[in-house]
């Protein structure tokens, strides 16, 4: 199918444009009083608050809102214009995009607006003083810029991937280090536990030995005291009995009784020798400061 001439496309585009929204008609309606066409929604928004009548936005003529009629023929023209616009206009260079406003090929690029424009747009006041370059030159310029950006992004991606790999290696190294510390800590506490058990056995054995010796010393001392007490009580009974005898009997052999009762007080030895007490004191000083060790871990 041959493409339509540019003048035909431009004419159809102009006929298919709403004067209010400056876009293709959507649900076009015609004012029967003056014959002007508008989008139904555009005309409704600009018609004022009156429900009965309004003025035409184009000629300002008054019309009755009840006299609006759908313009189906115009709707068909809009569809044709949109179809031709999508096809574009073929020339020596093949298919090109057309300017929506002027239906001219978009061969230029406005760097200020960053938009494609046609030759007519370039002459318009809207682009006056702007930097306008050919489409191919702009495309190449932005292609080069995109390539540089892509290279920069690739470099950044490579840097991030390298950091990621380094972080993973460092994580593994730290995990191995902490695992070794964990195992060493368990081993140290196992050795410490064994050492403490041995120390407990040794110290308790020493305590048992001291207790046994204390018991023996106490038993020997009590036995000696009991012997001395028994001897003393025997002399006391003899003296009491002598003192109760009649005079003649009392005077017989009284000297012997007095001599036996004149026994000097005995020297009572210490129940527990100083050497034993020193061993207990020495043991107390040498035992581990377990409470101090415990506080170091709190």
GROMACS elastic network, one bead per residue, 0.5 to 0.9 nm:
[ bonds ]
;  ai    aj funct       b0    kb
    2    90     6  0.84176   500
    3     6     6  0.88616   500
    3    84     6  0.77085   500
    3    87     6  0.73443   500
    3    88     6  0.74296   500
    3    89     6  0.58976   500
    3    90     6  0.62481   500
    4     7     6  0.82740   500
    4     8     6  0.63803   500
    4     9     6  0.65147   500
    4    84     6  0.71928   500
    4    88     6  0.84077   500
    4    89     6  0.67009   500
    4    90     6  0.83964   500
    5     8     6  0.53501   500
    5     9     6  0.64626   500
    5    10     6  0.87085   500
    5    89     6  0.68196   500
    5    90     6  0.84795   500
    6     9     6  0.51367   500
    6    10     6  0.60370   500
    6    11     6  0.85112   500
    6    88     6  0.86955   500
    6    89     6  0.63685   500
    6   103     6  0.70092   500
    6   104     6  0.75623   500
    7    10     6  0.50562   500
    7    11     6  0.60603   500
    7    12     6  0.85676   500
    7   103     6  0.83306   500
    8    11     6  0.51019   500
    8    12     6  0.61348   500
    8    13     6  0.84734   500
    9    12     6  0.51483   500
    9    13     6  0.60251   500
    9    14     6  0.86073   500
    9    81     6  0.66928   500
    9    84     6  0.66404   500
    9    85     6  0.71198   500
    9    88     6  0.87123   500
    9    89     6  0.84525   500
    9   103     6  0.70788   500
   10    13     6  0.50263   500
   10    14     6  0.62033   500
   10    15     6  0.86431   500
   10    81     6  0.87412   500
   10   101     6  0.86841   500
   10   102     6  0.68696   500
   10   103     6  0.53790   500
   10   104     6  0.83860   500
   11    14     6  0.51663   500
   11    15     6  0.62157   500
   11    16     6  0.85688   500
   11    81     6  0.89868   500
   12    15     6  0.50697   500
   12    16     6  0.60461   500
   12    17     6  0.87627   500
   12    77     6  0.71818   500
   12    78     6  0.77035   500
   12    80     6  0.80439   500
   12    81     6  0.55503   500
   12    84     6  0.89948   500
   13    16     6  0.50425   500
   13    17     6  0.63346   500
   13    24     6  0.78798   500
   13    77     6  0.89810   500
   13    78     6  0.77355   500
   13    81     6  0.57725   500
   13    82     6  0.79479   500
   13    85     6  0.82155   500
   13   100     6  0.82382   500
   13   101     6  0.84936   500
   13   102     6  0.89365   500
   13   103     6  0.79124   500
   14    17     6  0.54103   500
   14    18     6  0.86927   500
   14    24     6  0.89522   500
   14   101     6  0.86529   500
   15    18     6  0.82936   500
   15    24     6  0.89718   500
   15    74     6  0.82901   500
   15    77     6  0.80229   500
   15    78     6  0.80263   500
   15    81     6  0.88475   500
   16    23     6  0.79738   500
   16    24     6  0.54418   500
   16    25     6  0.59859   500
   16    74     6  0.72081   500
   16    75     6  0.81448   500
   16    77     6  0.66898   500
   16    78     6  0.50333   500
   16    79     6  0.87203   500
   16    81     6  0.70080   500
   16    82     6  0.88055   500
   17    20     6  0.86838   500
   17    21     6  0.80731   500
   17    22     6  0.55816   500
   17    23     6  0.51520   500
   17    25     6  0.57380   500
   17    38     6  0.86056   500
   17    78     6  0.81794   500
   18    21     6  0.57316   500
   18    22     6  0.50321   500
   18    23     6  0.56715   500
   18    24     6  0.60185   500
   18    25     6  0.53093   500
   18    26     6  0.83888   500
   18    28     6  0.84035   500
   18    37     6  0.73139   500
   18    38     6  0.54409   500
   18    39     6  0.63715   500
   18    42     6  0.85187   500
   19    22     6  0.53515   500
   19    23     6  0.80368   500
   19    37     6  0.82714   500
   19    38     6  0.68712   500
   19    39     6  0.88709   500
   19    57     6  0.83723   500
   19    58     6  0.75049   500
   20    23     6  0.81873   500
   20    38     6  0.72292   500
   20    39     6  0.80741   500
   20    42     6  0.65095   500
   20    43     6  0.79974   500
   20    46     6  0.88549   500
   20    57     6  0.77546   500
   20    58     6  0.86290   500
   21    24     6  0.82451   500
   21    25     6  0.86047   500
   21    38     6  0.89262   500
   21    39     6  0.82660   500
   21    42     6  0.70152   500
   22    25     6  0.85302   500
   23    26     6  0.85163   500
   24    39     6  0.86354   500
   24    78     6  0.66633   500
   24    81     6  0.89011   500
   24    82     6  0.82405   500
   25    28     6  0.55613   500
   25    37     6  0.87245   500
   25    38     6  0.68733   500
   25    39     6  0.53989   500
   25    40     6  0.87293   500
   25    74     6  0.82927   500
   25    75     6  0.72556   500
   25    78     6  0.67238   500
   26    38     6  0.83696   500
   26    39     6  0.52902   500
   26    40     6  0.72723   500
   26    41     6  0.80969   500
   26    75     6  0.77666   500
   26    78     6  0.86401   500
   27    38     6  0.84435   500
   27    39     6  0.56815   500
   27    40     6  0.58612   500
   27    41     6  0.80309   500
   27    70     6  0.73677   500
   27    71     6  0.80356   500
   27    72     6  0.85308   500
   27    75     6  0.70393   500
   28    37     6  0.64788   500
   28    38     6  0.55112   500
   28    40     6  0.57793   500
   28    41     6  0.89140   500
   28    69     6  0.86888   500
   28    70     6  0.60868   500
   28    71     6  0.56263   500
   28    72     6  0.75394   500
   28    74     6  0.69852   500
   28    75     6  0.63776   500
   29    36     6  0.84932   500
   29    37     6  0.56360   500
   29    38     6  0.57070   500
   29    39     6  0.61994   500
   29    40     6  0.57626   500
   29    43     6  0.86598   500
   29    68     6  0.62098   500
   29    69     6  0.53466   500
   29    71     6  0.50716   500
   29    72     6  0.83136   500
   29    74     6  0.87276   500
   30    33     6  0.88282   500
   30    34     6  0.84440   500
   30    35     6  0.59050   500
   30    36     6  0.56885   500
   30    38     6  0.67005   500
   30    39     6  0.89079   500
   30    40     6  0.89327   500
   30    67     6  0.86371   500
   30    68     6  0.57977   500
   30    69     6  0.53693   500
   30    70     6  0.62706   500
   30    71     6  0.58693   500
   31    34     6  0.58323   500
   31    35     6  0.51410   500
   31    36     6  0.55789   500
   31    37     6  0.64557   500
   31    38     6  0.83705   500
   31    56     6  0.79038   500
   31    63     6  0.71812   500
   31    64     6  0.85019   500
   31    65     6  0.83894   500
   31    67     6  0.66788   500
   31    68     6  0.51874   500
   31    69     6  0.68333   500
   32    35     6  0.52302   500
   32    36     6  0.78034   500
   32    63     6  0.79916   500
   32    64     6  0.89354   500
   32    67     6  0.61546   500
   32    68     6  0.64504   500
   32    69     6  0.72084   500
   33    36     6  0.84576   500
   33    61     6  0.80708   500
   33    62     6  0.79339   500
   33    63     6  0.60611   500
   33    64     6  0.82002   500
   33    67     6  0.78271   500
   33    68     6  0.89926   500
   34    56     6  0.80799   500
   34    59     6  0.79802   500
   34    61     6  0.72470   500
   34    62     6  0.88091   500
   34    63     6  0.81116   500
   36    56     6  0.78341   500
   36    58     6  0.74470   500
   36    59     6  0.83573   500
   37    40     6  0.89520   500
   37    71     6  0.78549   500
   37    74     6  0.86073   500
   38    41     6  0.83336   500
   38    42     6  0.67072   500
   38    43     6  0.61053   500
   39    42     6  0.51265   500
   39    43     6  0.61344   500
   39    44     6  0.84730   500
   40    43     6  0.53273   500
   40    44     6  0.61189   500
   40    45     6  0.87287   500
   40    68     6  0.89655   500
   40    70     6  0.85469   500
   41    44     6  0.50663   500
   41    45     6  0.62258   500
   41    46     6  0.87673   500
   42    45     6  0.52706   500
   42    46     6  0.63724   500
   42    47     6  0.85846   500
   43    46     6  0.52377   500
   43    47     6  0.58422   500
   43    56     6  0.83531   500
   43    57     6  0.78808   500
   44    47     6  0.52828   500
   44    48     6  0.79477   500
   45    48     6  0.72283   500
   46    54     6  0.87416   500
   46    55     6  0.89026   500
   46    56     6  0.89709   500
   46    57     6  0.74598   500
   47    50     6  0.75900   500
   47    51     6  0.88516   500
   47    53     6  0.80829   500
   47    54     6  0.53247   500
   47    55     6  0.67564   500
   47    56     6  0.79473   500
   47    57     6  0.81737   500
   47    65     6  0.87178   500
   48    51     6  0.82809   500
   48    53     6  0.87830   500
   48    54     6  0.66285   500
   48    55     6  0.85241   500
   49    54     6  0.85985   500
   50    53     6  0.60793   500
   50    54     6  0.68343   500
   51    54     6  0.81590   500
   51    64     6  0.89736   500
   51    65     6  0.73186   500
   52    63     6  0.87333   500
   52    64     6  0.59782   500
   52    65     6  0.58334   500
   52    66     6  0.73298   500
   53    62     6  0.68504   500
   53    63     6  0.55733   500
   53    65     6  0.53092   500
   53    66     6  0.81054   500
   54    60     6  0.88503   500
   54    61     6  0.82521   500
   54    62     6  0.56074   500
   54    63     6  0.56265   500
   54    64     6  0.65359   500
   54    65     6  0.67815   500
   55    58     6  0.86610   500
   55    59     6  0.80303   500
   55    60     6  0.50512   500
   55    61     6  0.51491   500
   55    63     6  0.59921   500
   55    64     6  0.86600   500
   56    59     6  0.56058   500
   56    61     6  0.51639   500
   56    62     6  0.62360   500
   56    63     6  0.70365   500
   57    60     6  0.55149   500
   57    61     6  0.81196   500
   58    61     6  0.81511   500
   59    62     6  0.88997   500
   63    66     6  0.85758   500
   63    67     6  0.73472   500
   63    68     6  0.86672   500
   64    67     6  0.54059   500
   64    68     6  0.75863   500
   65    68     6  0.58107   500
   66    69     6  0.84819   500
   70    73     6  0.89630   500
   70    74     6  0.89846   500
   70    75     6  0.88228   500
   71    74     6  0.54496   500
   71    75     6  0.64155   500
   71    76     6  0.89865   500
   72    76     6  0.63507   500
   72    77     6  0.87546   500
   73    76     6  0.51546   500
   73    77     6  0.64226   500
   73    78     6  0.87943   500
   74    78     6  0.62128   500
   74    79     6  0.87259   500
   75    78     6  0.50914   500
   75    79     6  0.64614   500
   75    80     6  0.88552   500
   76    79     6  0.51233   500
   76    80     6  0.63662   500
   76    81     6  0.86881   500
   77    80     6  0.50477   500
   77    81     6  0.60952   500
   77    82     6  0.85798   500
   78    81     6  0.50644   500
   78    82     6  0.61301   500
   78    83     6  0.85580   500
   79    82     6  0.51849   500
   79    83     6  0.62026   500
   79    84     6  0.87383   500
   80    83     6  0.50418   500
   80    84     6  0.62070   500
   80    85     6  0.84936   500
   81    84     6  0.51657   500
   81    85     6  0.60094   500
   81    86     6  0.85796   500
   82    86     6  0.62092   500
   82    87     6  0.87611   500
   83    86     6  0.51726   500
   83    87     6  0.64327   500
   83    88     6  0.88504   500
   84    87     6  0.50244   500
   84    88     6  0.61986   500
   84    89     6  0.82097   500
   85    88     6  0.52177   500
   85    89     6  0.81751   500
   85    97     6  0.84055   500
   85    98     6  0.72894   500
   85   100     6  0.83728   500
   85   103     6  0.83153   500
   86    97     6  0.83358   500
   86    98     6  0.88911   500
   87    90     6  0.86747   500
   87    95     6  0.77994   500
   87    96     6  0.87409   500
   87    97     6  0.86271   500
   88    95     6  0.62015   500
   88    96     6  0.59978   500
   88    97     6  0.59305   500
   88    98     6  0.62968   500
   88   103     6  0.89597   500
   88   105     6  0.86054   500
   89    94     6  0.79405   500
   89    95     6  0.61629   500
   89    96     6  0.65574   500
   89    97     6  0.79128   500
   89    98     6  0.76740   500
   89   104     6  0.89264   500
   89   105     6  0.81097   500
   90    93     6  0.73373   500
   90    94     6  0.50418   500
   90    95     6  0.50490   500
   90    96     6  0.71283   500
   91    94     6  0.52742   500
   91    95     6  0.71700   500
   91    96     6  0.85273   500
   92    95     6  0.88933   500
   93    96     6  0.78255   500
   96   105     6  0.62055   500
   96   106     6  0.73607   500
   96   107     6  0.86215   500
   97   103     6  0.87961   500
   97   104     6  0.81786   500
   97   105     6  0.56875   500
   97   106     6  0.57807   500
   97   107     6  0.85285   500
   98   101     6  0.86427   500
   98   102     6  0.78506   500
   98   103     6  0.50507   500
   98   104     6  0.50976   500
   98   106     6  0.55426   500
   98   107     6  0.89813   500
   98   117     6  0.88968   500
   98   118     6  0.78549   500
   99   102     6  0.54271   500
   99   104     6  0.51564   500
   99   105     6  0.60589   500
   99   106     6  0.57936   500
   99   116     6  0.82825   500
   99   117     6  0.66685   500
   99   118     6  0.61495   500
   99   121     6  0.85797   500
  100   103     6  0.55979   500
  100   104     6  0.80705   500
  101   104     6  0.82247   500
  101   121     6  0.85982   500
  102   105     6  0.87437   500
  102   118     6  0.77732   500
  102   120     6  0.70910   500
  102   121     6  0.79056   500
  103   106     6  0.87370   500
  103   118     6  0.84320   500
  104   107     6  0.86504   500
  104   117     6  0.87494   500
  104   118     6  0.57989   500
  104   119     6  0.74093   500
  104   120     6  0.76026   500
  105   108     6  0.87369   500
  105   117     6  0.80998   500
  105   118     6  0.57434   500
  105   119     6  0.79428   500
  106   109     6  0.80216   500
  106   116     6  0.58407   500
  106   117     6  0.50743   500
  106   119     6  0.76535   500
  106   135     6  0.78260   500
  107   116     6  0.72273   500
  107   117     6  0.66389   500
  107   118     6  0.56950   500
  107   119     6  0.73016   500
  107   133     6  0.88966   500
  107   134     6  0.61695   500
  107   135     6  0.52145   500
  107   136     6  0.81669   500
  108   115     6  0.85660   500
  108   116     6  0.57979   500
  108   117     6  0.52328   500
  108   118     6  0.58526   500
  108   119     6  0.71095   500
  108   122     6  0.79144   500
  108   132     6  0.65603   500
  108   133     6  0.57569   500
  108   136     6  0.83589   500
  108   138     6  0.82401   500
  109   112     6  0.89852   500
  109   113     6  0.85597   500
  109   114     6  0.68307   500
  109   115     6  0.57368   500
  109   117     6  0.58009   500
  109   118     6  0.83116   500
  109   131     6  0.84216   500
  109   132     6  0.55321   500
  109   133     6  0.54593   500
  109   134     6  0.60825   500
  109   135     6  0.54978   500
  109   136     6  0.89712   500
  109   137     6  0.87956   500
  109   138     6  0.64802   500
  109   139     6  0.88578   500
  110   113     6  0.55493   500
  110   114     6  0.53507   500
  110   115     6  0.54146   500
  110   116     6  0.63219   500
  110   117     6  0.67737   500
  110   122     6  0.82520   500
  110   127     6  0.75433   500
  110   130     6  0.67336   500
  110   131     6  0.59953   500
  110   133     6  0.67508   500
  110   134     6  0.89709   500
  110   138     6  0.89387   500
  111   115     6  0.70358   500
  111   116     6  0.89974   500
  111   130     6  0.72502   500
  111   131     6  0.56393   500
  111   132     6  0.61173   500
  111   133     6  0.76978   500
  111   138     6  0.83719   500
  112   115     6  0.81002   500
  112   127     6  0.83420   500
  112   130     6  0.59572   500
  112   131     6  0.63730   500
  112   132     6  0.80521   500
  113   116     6  0.86871   500
  113   127     6  0.83877   500
  113   130     6  0.83866   500
  116   135     6  0.76337   500
  117   120     6  0.79946   500
  117   121     6  0.57208   500
  117   122     6  0.67654   500
  117   132     6  0.88784   500
  118   121     6  0.51930   500
  118   122     6  0.63724   500
  119   122     6  0.50707   500
  119   123     6  0.67430   500
  120   123     6  0.53588   500
  120   124     6  0.65587   500
  121   124     6  0.50014   500
  121   125     6  0.82707   500
  121   126     6  0.77043   500
  121   127     6  0.70221   500
  122   125     6  0.81710   500
  122   126     6  0.82157   500
  122   127     6  0.58897   500
  122   128     6  0.73564   500
  122   130     6  0.87179   500
  122   132     6  0.75219   500
  123   126     6  0.83826   500
  123   127     6  0.71129   500
  123   128     6  0.70210   500
  124   127     6  0.58605   500
  124   128     6  0.65165   500
  125   129     6  0.85964   500
  126   129     6  0.89333   500
  126   130     6  0.87241   500
  127   130     6  0.53526   500
  127   131     6  0.83679   500
  127   132     6  0.83391   500
  128   131     6  0.87996   500
  129   132     6  0.87609   500
  133   136     6  0.84351   500
  133   137     6  0.65697   500
  133   138     6  0.63484   500
  134   137     6  0.52989   500
  134   138     6  0.62312   500
  134   139     6  0.85688   500
  135   138     6  0.51531   500
  135   139     6  0.60282   500
  135   140     6  0.86006   500
  136   139     6  0.50171   500
  136   140     6  0.61393   500
  136   141     6  0.85035   500
  137   140     6  0.51469   500
  137   141     6  0.60322   500
  137   142     6  0.85997   500
  138   142     6  0.61000   500
  138   143     6  0.83113   500
  139   142     6  0.53024   500
  139   143     6  0.59265   500
  139   144     6  0.85837   500
  140   144     6  0.61243   500
  140   145     6  0.85281   500
  141   144     6  0.52376   500
  141   145     6  0.62612   500
  141   146     6  0.86370   500
  142   146     6  0.58851   500
  142   147     6  0.83421   500
  143   146     6  0.50513   500
  143   147     6  0.60856   500
  143   148     6  0.86082   500
  144   147     6  0.50352   500
  144   148     6  0.62146   500
  144   149     6  0.85747   500
  145   148     6  0.51241   500
  145   149     6  0.61380   500
  145   150     6  0.84704   500
  146   150     6  0.59168   500
  146   151     6  0.85128   500
  147   151     6  0.61198   500
  147   152     6  0.85093   500
  148   151     6  0.50877   500
  148   152     6  0.61498   500
  148   153     6  0.85316   500
  149   153     6  0.60389   500
  149   154     6  0.84834   500
  150   154     6  0.60217   500
  150   155     6  0.85198   500
  151   155     6  0.61354   500
  151   156     6  0.85604   500
  152   155     6  0.50769   500
  152   156     6  0.61821   500
  152   157     6  0.85059   500
  153   157     6  0.59540   500
  153   158     6  0.84590   500
  154   158     6  0.60430   500
  154   159     6  0.85108   500
  155   158     6  0.50255   500
  155   159     6  0.61586   500
  155   160     6  0.86331   500
  156   160     6  0.61482   500
  156   161     6  0.85191   500
  157   160     6  0.51120   500
  157   161     6  0.60608   500
  157   162     6  0.85089   500
  158   161     6  0.50386   500
  158   162     6  0.60684   500
  158   163     6  0.85494   500
  159   162     6  0.50806   500
  159   163     6  0.61813   500
  159   164     6  0.85285   500
  160   164     6  0.59993   500
  160   165     6  0.85537   500
  161   165     6  0.61242   500
  161   166     6  0.85080   500
  162   165     6  0.50950   500
  162   166     6  0.60837   500
  162   167     6  0.84878   500
  163   167     6  0.59644   500
  163   168     6  0.84880   500
  164   167     6  0.50574   500
  164   168     6  0.61866   500
  164   169     6  0.86693   500
  165   168     6  0.50408   500
  165   169     6  0.62222   500
  165   170     6  0.85669   500
  166   169     6  0.50432   500
  166   170     6  0.60279   500
  166   171     6  0.84084   500
  167   170     6  0.50110   500
  167   171     6  0.59407   500
  167   172     6  0.85888   500
  168   172     6  0.62657   500
  168   173     6  0.86483   500
  169   172     6  0.51832   500
  169   173     6  0.62250   500
  169   174     6  0.86293   500
  170   173     6  0.50067   500
  170   174     6  0.60523   500
  170   175     6  0.84423   500
  171   174     6  0.51375   500
  171   175     6  0.60186   500
  171   176     6  0.85414   500
  172   175     6  0.50228   500
  172   176     6  0.61115   500
  172   177     6  0.85053   500
  173   176     6  0.51522   500
  173   177     6  0.61217   500
  173   178     6  0.86448   500
  174   178     6  0.60650   500
  174   179     6  0.83904   500
  175   178     6  0.51454   500
  175   179     6  0.59772   500
  175   180     6  0.85502   500
  176   180     6  0.61768   500
  176   181     6  0.85949   500
  177   180     6  0.51637   500
  177   181     6  0.62493   500
  177   182     6  0.86233   500
  178   182     6  0.60066   500
  178   183     6  0.85668   500
  179   183     6  0.62094   500
  179   184     6  0.85287   500
  180   183     6  0.51442   500
  180   184     6  0.60391   500
  180   185     6  0.84610   500
  181   184     6  0.50365   500
  181   185     6  0.59434   500
  181   186     6  0.85311   500
  182   185     6  0.51334   500
  182   186     6  0.62451   500
  182   187     6  0.86149   500
  183   186     6  0.51651   500
  183   187     6  0.61634   500
  183   188     6  0.85980   500
  184   188     6  0.60029   500
  184   189     6  0.85508   500
  185   188     6  0.50725   500
  185   189     6  0.61590   500
  185   190     6  0.84380   500
  186   189     6  0.52601   500
  186   190     6  0.60528   500
  186   191     6  0.86225   500
  187   191     6  0.61552   500
  187   192     6  0.84559   500
  188   191     6  0.50741   500
  188   192     6  0.59658   500
  188   193     6  0.84051   500
  189   193     6  0.58078   500
  189   194     6  0.83864   500
  190   193     6  0.50269   500
  190   194     6  0.62096   500
  190   195     6  0.85462   500
  191   194     6  0.50611   500
  191   195     6  0.60491   500
  191   196     6  0.85271   500
  192   196     6  0.59947   500
  192   197     6  0.84501   500
  193   196     6  0.51084   500
  193   197     6  0.61210   500
  193   198     6  0.86345   500
  194   197     6  0.51062   500
  194   198     6  0.62717   500
  194   199     6  0.85998   500
  195   198     6  0.51387   500
  195   199     6  0.60890   500
  195   200     6  0.84809   500
  196   200     6  0.58891   500
  196   201     6  0.84856   500
  197   200     6  0.50024   500
  197   201     6  0.62142   500
  197   202     6  0.86373   500
  198   201     6  0.51256   500
  198   202     6  0.61713   500
  198   203     6  0.85653   500
  199   202     6  0.50664   500
  199   203     6  0.59572   500
  199   204     6  0.83151   500
  199   288     6  0.88247   500
  200   203     6  0.52376   500
  200   204     6  0.58791   500
  200   205     6  0.83014   500
  201   204     6  0.52766   500
  201   205     6  0.60114   500
  201   206     6  0.86513   500
  202   205     6  0.51276   500
  202   206     6  0.63434   500
  202   207     6  0.87613   500
  203   206     6  0.50349   500
  203   207     6  0.62257   500
  203   208     6  0.86014   500
  203   283     6  0.84536   500
  203   287     6  0.75313   500
  204   208     6  0.60492   500
  204   209     6  0.84896   500
  205   209     6  0.61494   500
  205   210     6  0.86292   500
  206   209     6  0.50077   500
  206   210     6  0.61995   500
  206   211     6  0.85926   500
  206   283     6  0.82989   500
  207   210     6  0.50602   500
  207   211     6  0.61114   500
  207   212     6  0.85800   500
  207   280     6  0.85512   500
  207   283     6  0.84863   500
  208   211     6  0.50697   500
  208   212     6  0.61549   500
  208   213     6  0.86106   500
  209   212     6  0.51525   500
  209   213     6  0.62195   500
  209   214     6  0.86085   500
  210   213     6  0.50771   500
  210   214     6  0.60635   500
  210   215     6  0.85541   500
  210   276     6  0.80245   500
  210   279     6  0.82620   500
  210   280     6  0.74595   500
  211   214     6  0.50162   500
  211   215     6  0.61529   500
  211   216     6  0.86368   500
  212   215     6  0.50867   500
  212   216     6  0.62323   500
  212   217     6  0.86595   500
  213   216     6  0.50103   500
  213   217     6  0.60695   500
  213   218     6  0.84498   500
  213   276     6  0.83322   500
  214   217     6  0.51584   500
  214   218     6  0.60459   500
  214   219     6  0.85084   500
  214   272     6  0.72579   500
  214   276     6  0.80286   500
  215   218     6  0.51311   500
  215   219     6  0.60983   500
  215   220     6  0.86563   500
  216   219     6  0.50662   500
  216   220     6  0.61479   500
  216   221     6  0.84868   500
  217   220     6  0.51964   500
  217   221     6  0.60196   500
  217   222     6  0.84794   500
  217   271     6  0.66677   500
  217   272     6  0.62746   500
  217   273     6  0.85213   500
  218   221     6  0.51023   500
  218   222     6  0.59852   500
  218   223     6  0.84476   500
  218   271     6  0.62344   500
  218   272     6  0.71925   500
  219   222     6  0.51832   500
  219   223     6  0.60852   500
  219   224     6  0.86442   500
  220   223     6  0.50932   500
  220   224     6  0.62444   500
  220   225     6  0.86622   500
  220   271     6  0.84094   500
  221   224     6  0.51456   500
  221   225     6  0.61908   500
  221   226     6  0.85650   500
  221   269     6  0.80619   500
  221   270     6  0.80513   500
  221   271     6  0.55208   500
  221   272     6  0.83063   500
  222   225     6  0.50074   500
  222   226     6  0.60203   500
  222   227     6  0.85762   500
  222   271     6  0.81330   500
  223   226     6  0.50619   500
  223   227     6  0.62403   500
  223   228     6  0.87111   500
  224   227     6  0.51204   500
  224   228     6  0.62784   500
  224   229     6  0.85338   500
  225   228     6  0.51279   500
  225   229     6  0.59715   500
  225   230     6  0.84979   500
  225   268     6  0.79758   500
  226   230     6  0.60448   500
  226   231     6  0.86498   500
  227   230     6  0.51395   500
  227   231     6  0.63323   500
  227   232     6  0.86710   500
  228   231     6  0.52001   500
  228   232     6  0.61848   500
  228   233     6  0.86142   500
  228   266     6  0.82742   500
  229   232     6  0.50888   500
  229   233     6  0.60782   500
  229   234     6  0.86091   500
  230   233     6  0.51630   500
  230   234     6  0.62350   500
  230   235     6  0.88730   500
  231   234     6  0.51818   500
  231   235     6  0.65457   500
  231   236     6  0.87652   500
  232   235     6  0.53320   500
  232   236     6  0.62731   500
  232   237     6  0.88194   500
  232   261     6  0.87805   500
  233   237     6  0.62468   500
  233   238     6  0.86685   500
  234   237     6  0.52400   500
  234   238     6  0.63222   500
  234   239     6  0.87627   500
  235   238     6  0.50226   500
  235   239     6  0.61819   500
  235   240     6  0.85917   500
  235   257     6  0.84728   500
  235   260     6  0.71870   500
  235   261     6  0.61927   500
  236   239     6  0.51744   500
  236   240     6  0.61528   500
  236   241     6  0.86052   500
  236   261     6  0.76355   500
  237   240     6  0.50751   500
  237   241     6  0.60986   500
  237   242     6  0.85144   500
  238   241     6  0.51992   500
  238   242     6  0.61276   500
  238   243     6  0.85994   500
  238   257     6  0.75367   500
  238   261     6  0.87498   500
  239   242     6  0.50373   500
  239   243     6  0.60892   500
  239   244     6  0.87727   500
  239   257     6  0.67939   500
  239   258     6  0.78838   500
  239   261     6  0.72694   500
  240   243     6  0.51236   500
  240   244     6  0.64938   500
  241   244     6  0.53074   500
  241   245     6  0.66415   500
  242   245     6  0.54030   500
  242   246     6  0.88077   500
  242   249     6  0.84468   500
  242   250     6  0.59335   500
  242   254     6  0.76136   500
  242   257     6  0.78263   500
  243   246     6  0.84092   500
  243   250     6  0.68520   500
  244   247     6  0.89252   500
  244   250     6  0.77946   500
  245   248     6  0.81072   500
  245   249     6  0.59531   500
  245   250     6  0.51400   500
  245   251     6  0.88743   500
  246   249     6  0.53325   500
  246   250     6  0.57063   500
  246   251     6  0.85012   500
  247   251     6  0.61554   500
  247   252     6  0.87203   500
  248   251     6  0.54902   500
  248   252     6  0.67271   500
  249   252     6  0.52832   500
  249   253     6  0.84043   500
  249   254     6  0.87889   500
  250   253     6  0.75003   500
  250   254     6  0.62221   500
  251   254     6  0.52815   500
  251   255     6  0.81673   500
  252   255     6  0.80757   500
  253   256     6  0.54830   500
  253   257     6  0.68063   500
  254   257     6  0.51136   500
  254   258     6  0.62184   500
  254   259     6  0.86544   500
  255   258     6  0.50900   500
  255   259     6  0.61721   500
  255   260     6  0.87125   500
  256   259     6  0.51525   500
  256   260     6  0.63726   500
  256   261     6  0.87173   500
  257   260     6  0.52583   500
  257   261     6  0.62493   500
  257   262     6  0.87124   500
  258   261     6  0.50239   500
  258   262     6  0.61279   500
  259   262     6  0.51942   500
  259   263     6  0.74484   500
  260   263     6  0.61071   500
  261   264     6  0.86822   500
  263   266     6  0.83424   500
  265   268     6  0.89037   500
  268   271     6  0.85572   500
  269   272     6  0.87199   500
  269   273     6  0.87231   500
  270   273     6  0.60070   500
  270   274     6  0.84880   500
  272   275     6  0.83049   500
  272   276     6  0.66151   500
  272   277     6  0.72693   500
  273   276     6  0.55222   500
  273   277     6  0.67526   500
  273   278     6  0.88741   500
  274   277     6  0.50698   500
  274   278     6  0.60731   500
  274   279     6  0.86292   500
  275   278     6  0.50391   500
  275   279     6  0.63057   500
  275   280     6  0.88410   500
  276   279     6  0.51269   500
  276   280     6  0.65135   500
  276   281     6  0.88132   500
  277   280     6  0.50797   500
  277   281     6  0.62525   500
  277   282     6  0.85298   500
  278   282     6  0.59231   500
  278   283     6  0.84183   500
  279   283     6  0.60624   500
  279   284     6  0.86363   500
  280   283     6  0.50798   500
  280   284     6  0.62787   500
  280   285     6  0.87431   500
  281   284     6  0.51237   500
  281   285     6  0.63135   500
  281   286     6  0.87231   500
  282   285     6  0.51727   500
  282   286     6  0.61770   500
  282   287     6  0.87056   500
  283   286     6  0.51946   500
  283   287     6  0.61245   500
  284   287     6  0.56625   500
  284   288     6  0.89490   500
  285   288     6  0.83746   500
  286   289     6  0.87351   500
  287   290     6  0.85308   500
  288   291     6  0.86126   500
  288   292     6  0.87856   500
  288   293     6  0.86818   500
  289   292     6  0.53046   500
  289   293     6  0.64258   500
  289   294     6  0.88076   500
  290   294     6  0.61559   500
  290   295     6  0.86911   500
  291   294     6  0.50241   500
  291   295     6  0.62586   500
  291   296     6  0.88059   500
  292   295     6  0.52151   500
  292   296     6  0.65246   500
  293   296     6  0.53151   500
  293   297     6  0.71975   500
  294   297     6  0.56171   500
  294   298     6  0.69141   500
  295   298     6  0.51668   500
